[in-house]
Structure formats: C-alpha cells, structure tokens
Amino acid sequence: MSRDPAALVWFRRDLRDFDHAALSQALQTYQRVYCAFVFDTDILDALPSREDRRVAFIHACLAELDAALRQRGGGLIVCHGRATEEIPKLALQLKVVAVYANHDYEPAAIARDAKVATALKGSGIVWHSHKDQVVFERREILTQSGKPYGVFTPYRKAWLQAVNPRALGTWPVEAFAAHLAPPPEGSRLPSLKEMGFRPTELRLAGGMAAARKLLEDFRPRIAEYQEARNFPAIKGVSYLSTHLRCGTVSIRELSQFALQREGEGAATWLSELIWREFYAQILFNHPHVVGHAFKPEYDAIVWESGPQADADFAAWQAGQTGYPLVDAAMRQLLQSGYMHNRLRMLVASFLTKDLGIDWRRGEQHFADLLLDFDLAANNGGWQWAASTGCDAQPWFRIFNPITQSEKFDPQGRFIRRYVPELAKVPDKFIHTPWKLRPADQTAINCVIGRDYPAPIVDHALAREKTLTRFKRGG
C-alpha cells in the first residue's frame, strides 16, 4: 500500500480513540497522522449562555482524548475559531496531503464541510469523509420503490434485515497507532475561560471511561428496559445519549451489545438506537424539516401567540404550569441539562396540545439546554409530539398530563424530587394538588396559587381547542 507522508484527522462527533472510521483509515494510509478538534465559533457564538454544559462536557471529553492519544504517541491539536478557516489553515501549517473526518448529516454541517473541502482542494489537499456515527446512513435503507422511509416500523424492519457483521465491523486503531504524530510543541487544550465560557457543574462525567462505566452499569439492567424506561423515578435507562451524541461510545458496539441479547428489553433498546438513525436519514433526505413541518400542510396550523401565549411559554420553561409532572420534568432540564425520554414526550405534548404553542419554540428551548442535543432527534421528537412530522402521534391523540403523571410516577417520587414545594402533599393529591382542601394546603405550607401555581390551563378545554385547531389547519 502506498503511503503519503502526513494526514490530519478532524474530530467532531467522534471523541474516542477506538473503532473510529476516519482515524483508522488515515492511520492505515499515512505514515504520520495528526489529530485535531475545533471549538467552532460559528457554533459557540450562537449559544444563548456563556455557561453551557455541553461546552464543558466536550471540554472534559477532549482532555481525556488528548491524554489517550498522547499515551499512544500522538495528541490532540485543539483550535478555537471558525472551523471553515481553522482546518484549511492547520492543514497547510502541518503540510498534510489529506484531511479525514466522519460524516455529519445536519444541513449547516454539510455546508461547512463542503466549504472546507473546497478550500483544501484549492491547496491541493484531499478531503476524505467516512460513515461513523450511524450503522446505516443517508439512502442506505430505502423502500422497495427506492425512496427514503417516512414511517418508522417498516424502516426498523428493513434495518434489522440489512444489519450484518460487516455493517457492525470495528474500525481498528490500536494496531496502527504507531503512525500517530505528536502535536506541534506548545499545543494545548484552551481553558473554558480562554474561550469566553464559565465552568459549570456537570452531573454527567465526560469521556470514554465514563461512557464505558455507564454501559457496564446498564448491562444487567437491559433485560428490564422495556418496562423500566417509562418510569422517571427509577434507574431504568442507559443514560448514554450524551455520550452517543459526542461519540465517546461506538454505535456499532452498542448495536452489537443489544443484538447479542435476547428478550424484549434489548429489542426495545435497539429500537431506540434505530429511531436515532431513522431521524438522521429523515434530516438528510428532508432538510426542510429544520424550521418547517415534515408534512407541509401542517405549516398552516395557527398556533397561539401574543402576551398570554408568551406568559404560558415562560411558565412552561420555568416548570410553573401547575401540572406537577410537567413541572418536575422542566425543572430537571433546567437543573441538569437532561430530561427523561418519557417526559420529553409529555412536556412537548403539553406545550403544543394543551397550551397550543408552536412546536418550534419548544424545540429551540430543548436545543438551548439539552446536554444530549441532537438536531435530527430533537426535531423528530418535537414534530412527533406536535403531530406535524413523519410517523407522528395522530393529532387527535393528546396526552393527559394528569393520567400520565398517575401512570408513570404513581407515588410522586420524581415529582417530589424536583418540585420540593409539593413534598408534603399526600399521595392521593400529588398529581392534582389543587384538589387538596384549603385548610390542608395551609397545614402543609403548600397553598395553591401562593407556594405552587394553580393549573395555567384546563386540560379538557385545551383538548377541544386543539382538535378544532387541527381540523381547521391540518
């Protein structure tokens, strides 16, 4: 095999030093391989806060990745600037002949990569991009008529029929690690402060070792996943979504982990991984979903607007709607950057179907705060809840926030954890505290309207309004 002198691997959503398509390909082809990451100011400057958990999480992942690469004789070059300028500039400085990266499927990222590739070509440097963050991408899974799937269940069936050992094959790194090149002298990871960000508390540790620990912790629990995943008060899920988003774990390893196990728990967890790929191919094949309904006819829906809608939206954001499980979920997001998946569906349904507020406002709020934010999954989930997307919840099926609360947090354990003002409310009234007698409210120091808000909307009336809204606009 011919070997050119040097190449550069650009890390993005793949912050690991194992089973890495771009890194493996570069190491197998070139004698010296540099590794780089860019804190892209085109992304950072658009963030609403200088205290962003995601930046801190990625920073922690990079510190570990740099240490791991240095142990192998390499290291990580970390830049802070516009990626469209930093990567071509770095490639010239290092005198590489090729730049490797793994595919990204978001419209802005596709445009960014095209711009980088064009700049590199102008300098005689070759751009290589590989599939890595999904098992099947773009148009690899198609209907019999050769079109992308728009419904999940047949997509899942086709995915399961297509998956094979080759699709889940590991990209080797360790065997070729001798070709890793150390960063230029003085290269180091800039601090959060140097990039204009403030340190923030992380309840989820970053890095490959932390991801491995979570996977091992989930291993004995996966058998119960199908049922346990629905109850936010118990440890029923894997908590790997942020690690999967940042690539500190390999999707091929996780898919194998699920496929090698029998039972409904593993099958259901694998389905969640397939949902992720379903939404990724929806975003790639239908980029109009960014800012618009997947089904164009639902762009005609007239959502609530004006001062009352703004006040309702602010109450929803703050966890002050008067519906305990909705409020607990929203406060969990504010406090930790995480929200249980069952609750994501509930609060999205509440915003769009109970408050009648445009799903795009909720989508943006999640995009601002979620530690595991992924454009494809976030957009797909919101459009599912709002009944505007592919394979969406039918618009006439509307979550009842009270019955959802009674079913999935029956003793109110999760509610009490995040809405402490309801801590002393008896189980009988924990889902409907406004029904507690005034004297009893006073006795436990939880007066509705003073210590905790009364419901900001009547669910039954809101439901009828939503049915009318969709009949007129859908």
N, C-alpha and C positions, 0 to 999 in steps of 0.2 A: 504494500500500500504506500502510495506517495505521501510524503509528509512535508507540509509547508512550515515555515519557522514558527509562527505565532498566531493565536486567535484570542478573541475576547468573548466571554460568556456573560450576558446581561441577565441577571436575576431579577424577577418581578414577583410573580405569584407562586414561587417555587423555592422557598427559602430553606433548602435542605441540601446535604452533600451525598445523597444516595438516591438510587432509582430516579435519575434526573435526565430527561431526554437530551436537552441541549448540551449539558455538561458532558454527558457520556459521549455524544457524537463528536464534540470538539476534542476531547481527550484522546479519542481513538484515531483522530485525523492529524493532529498537530503536535509538534514537539514541546511547545510552550503554550500554556493556556492560562490567561488572566481571568479573574472573576470580578464583576462589578455590580453595584446596585446604585440606583439614582433616587434620592429623595426629590421627586419631581415637583418643582414649584408650581407647575401648571395645575397640579392636583392640590398641593398643600395650601396654596394661596386662596383656594376656593372654600376651604374648610371654615365653618362658622365660628370655631373656637380655637384659641391657641393652647388649649388644654384638651387634647384629643387622645382618647385611649388607644385608638388604632395606630397613631404615630408612635406612641410609647411601646405598644405591643410589637410592632415591626422593628423598632429600635432594639428591643430585647432579643428578638429573633436574629437580627443581624450580628449582634455581639457574640451570640453562640455560634452562628455560622462562620464568622470570621475566625474564631478560635479553632473550630473544627478543621477549616481549610488550612490554617497555619500549622496544625499538627501534621497535616499531610504534605507540608512543604509549600503551600500556596498562601492564600489570604484573600481578603475582600477589599476592593477599592470602593469606597463609598463617596459618591458625589452629591452635591446639593445645588440644584439648578434646573433648568429646563432639559428634560431628557432628550428632546429633539436636537439640542445643541451639545449636551454633555457627552453623549455616546459617540457621535462622529468625532468630536474633539479628542476624546480619550483614545479612540481607535488610532488616530493619527499620532498622538504622543507615544503610544506603545508600539507603533509600527507593526500593527497586526494586519493580516491579509484577509481576515474574515471575522464577522461578529455573529454569534449564535444567541438565540433566545427561544423561548417557548411561546406558542400561540396565545394570543388573548382575543376574546370574542366580542368585546364591547366596542361600539362604534367609534368612540373617541380614541380608544387604544389602537384600533385598526388603522385609523387615520394617522396617529402618532408613529406607528411602526412603518407605515408607507413613507412618511416623511424622512424617517431615519434611514430607511433602505435607499431612498433616492440620494440623500446626502452622502452615504457611504459609497454608492456606485460612482458618484462624481469624483471620488478619491481613489477609485479602483479597488475598493474593499467589498468583499462579497457578503451578502446578508443571508443567513440561514435561520429558518424558524421551524419548530417542531411541535407536534401534538404532545401534551404532557398533563394538563390539568383535568382532562376527562378521558374516559375509556373510548367513547365514540363521540365524534365532533361533527360540526357543520352539516354536511349532507351524506354522512356515512350510513345513517339509518333512515331509509326512505320507504314510503308506501309502495305498493305494487305498481302504482301509476307513476312512480318516480318523483313524488313530491314529499316535502318535509311533513312529518306528523304534526297535527294540531290537537290531537286527543291523546291523553297520557296512557291509558290502558293498552291500546294496540302498540304504542311506542314501547312500552315496557316489555310486552310480549316479543316484539321484534328485537329489542336489546338483548333479552335473555337468549333468544335463538342465535344471535350473532356472536355473543361473547364466547371466547375460546382461550386456550393457553397463550396463544400468540398475542392476542389483544391485551392480556394481563401480564405479558412478559416484562421482566425487570430490565431497566437500563443500567448496565454496570458502570460503576465509578471507581471503586477501590482498586481494581486490577490495573487501572491506567493512571492512578493518582500521581505517579512519578512525573507526569507531564505538567502538573500544576506549577505555575510560575508565581513567585512571591510578588506582592505589590511593590511599587516604587518606594524607595526609602522615605520615611516620614508620613506615609499614607496611614490614616486612622479613621475611626468612626467618629463623626462630629457629634457633639452632645446635643440633646434636645434644646438646651438654652441657646446654643450657637445657631440653631436653625429657627429660633424665634418661638419655641414651644416650651411650655411649663411641664415639669414632671407631674404625673398623675398616678393615683393609686390603681393598680391592676389586680383584679380579683382572679384573673386567669393568667397563669405564667406563660410566657412566650418561649418558643424554641422547640427543637426536635425532641429533646429529652422530656420536656413537659408533655408533648403530644404522645410520646411513647407511654408515659405513665398513665395518661387518660385512657389510651387504648387497652392497656393491660387491666385497668380498673373496670373497664366495660366488658371485658372478655367473659367473666362469669355471669354478667347481668343481661347479656344479649338475648338469652332464652325467654326472658320475661318482657322484652322490649315492646311487643305488640300492645300489651295492656298497660304496662307501667309508663309508657311515653305520654299518656294522656293526663297524668296527674302531676301538676307542677310542684306539689309539696314534697314529693318523694324523688329519690335519685333514680330516675327511670331512663334517661337519655345518655348519650355518649359524651356530650359537651365538646365534641371535636370540630364543630362547624367553623370556628375561627381558625383553627389550625389547618383545616382543609382549604379555607379561603386563602391563607397565606402560604400554603404548600409546605408546611413543616411535616406533613404526612403525605404519603403517596396514595392517590386514588386507586391505583392498581392493587396495592397492598390491602386497602380497606375493602375493595370489591372481592378479592380472594378470601379475605377474612370472613365475609358474610356468606359467600358461595360454598365455602367448605363446611358450613354448619347447617344442620337440619333444623326444622321447626319454623313456626310462624314468626318468632321473634327475629331471627336472622333474615327471613324473607321480607319482613316488613321494613327492617333497617336498610336492606339492599334497595328496596323500592324508594326509600328516601334519597339514596345516592343517585338512583336513576332519575328521580324528579329533578335533581340538580342538573343533570345532563339534558333532560327534556327542555328545561327553561333556557339552558345555554344555547341549544340549537334553535329555539324559538327566537331568541335575541339576535342570533347571527342571521337567520333567514328572514326575519321580520323586524328590522331595526326601527321601524316606525312605532313600535310599542313604547319606545322612550318618549314620553310626553303625549302619547295618544293611545286610545283603546285598541286592543288587538282586533276587535270587531268594530270597524269604522262607524257602524250605525249607533254605537253607544257613545260616540263623541257628542251626540245630540242631546244626551241627558243634561237636564238643567239642575245643577247642584245648588244647595243653599249658599247664599252669600250675604254680605252686609255685616253690620255690627253684632247681631245676635249669633250668626254663624262664627264670627271671629272669636266671640266670647266662649262659645261652646268648644271651639277648637282649642283654645287656651286651657280650658278646664280639662279636656281630654289629654292634652300634653302633660299637664301637671298631676294627673291622677286625682282629679277632684270632680268626677262626674256624678258621684252619689251611688254608683254601682260598684260594690266592693271588689269583685274580682277584676273588673276592668281597671279600677284604680290601682290595685295591687300590681297588676301587670305593667302599667305605665310607670309606676314608681320603681319597679325592678329595672326597667330600661334606663331610667334616669340615674339610678344609683350604681348600676353595674355595667351598662352597655350591652346587656344580654336580656333576651326575653324568651321564655319557653314557647315552643312552636305552637302548641295548642292555644296559647294565649295570644299569639300573633294573629291567628285567625279570628279570635273573639274580638280583640280591640279594633281590628280592621273592619269587621262586620259592624261593630258598634258605630264607628266613625261614619261609615258610608250608608248604612241602612237605618240606624237609629237617629243619627244627627244629620244625615243627608248631605254630608260634606264630601267634596271631590276627593277621590282616592289619591290623586297626585299630591295633595297636601300631606296626607299620612305617609305616603311613600317617601317624600322628602324628609319628613321628621325621622323616620327609621334610617334613612341614608345618612343623616347627620349624627346619629347616636349609636347605631348598632356596631358592636365590635366585629361581628362576622359579616358586615355589609357586603353583599354581592349584588351587582346591578340586575343580573338576569333573575336570580331567585327572588329578590325583593320586588322587582316589577311584576314577576309572575305571580307571587303570592298576593300582592295587593290587587291585581286585576282578577285573580280568582275570587277573592273575598267580595270585591265590588261587582262581580258578575259581568265584567267588561272584557275579560280575557279569553284565552283558549281553554277549553275544557273547564270552564269556570263553574262555581257554585251557581245553580239556577237563581235568577233574581228574585223568584218568589219564595225561595228558602232562606229564611232570615234567622240567624242565631238569636235566641232569647237569652239575654245576659244573666237573668236570674236562674233559669233552669241549667244553663251551662255551669254556673257557679255551684249550684247544688249537686250537679253530677260529678264535676271534676275536682272540687275542693270541698267535699261534703262536711268536714269538721271545721272548715275555715282556717286550716293551719297556714296555708300560703297567704291568705288574706291578712291574718294577724301579724305575719312576719313583716309585711310591707305597709300595712295600714294600722300602725300601733294604736291609733285613737279608738279602734274597734276591738282592742284586746279583751275587754271585759264584757263584750256583748255576748249573750248566751248563744249556743249553737243554733237554737231554733230561729234566731233573728239575724244571724251573721250575714246572710245573703240579702236580707231585706231589713236593715236596721231602722228604717223609718217607720216600721210597723210596731216597734217597741213602744210601750206606753210612756208618755212624757215623764211620769214620776220615776219610772225605771231608768229612763235615759239620764235623768238628773242624778239618780243614785249611783250610777257607774261613771259619772262625769263624761258622758258622751251624748250631748244634746244635739240632735239633728238640726242642721241649719246654723249651729254655732261651732261645734267641735268637729263635725263631719257634715258635708253638704247633703241636702236632700237631692233626690234624682233630678238631673237637669232636663230630663225628657221622660215622657210616659211611653214605655215600650210599645204598648198596644196601639196607641195613636200614631207613633212613629212608623210602625209596621204598615199601617194602612196608607200613610203618606208615601212610603217607599214604593208600595205596589202601584199607586197612582203615578208616581214619578216615572217608573219604568214602562208602564203601559203607554204613557204619552211620548216618552223619549227614546225607547229602545227599539 
